[in-house]
Amino acid sequence: MYRFLWRKLPGGTALRLAVVLLLTGAAVAGLWYAVFPWLASRVPLG
């Protein structure tokens, strides 16, 4: 699966790596600032 996605990305290796890092960072930021706070208010902890 990852090989398929890697081949579908545009550009050379450096550009592909930059795109992967950018998308991963965006996904982590989305989880950190939107999903986790929303989830924390709905899951009883402690």
Secondary structure, DSSP 8 states (H G I E B T S, - for coil): -HHHHHHHS-SSHHHHHHHHHHHHHHHHHHIIIIIHHHHHTTS---
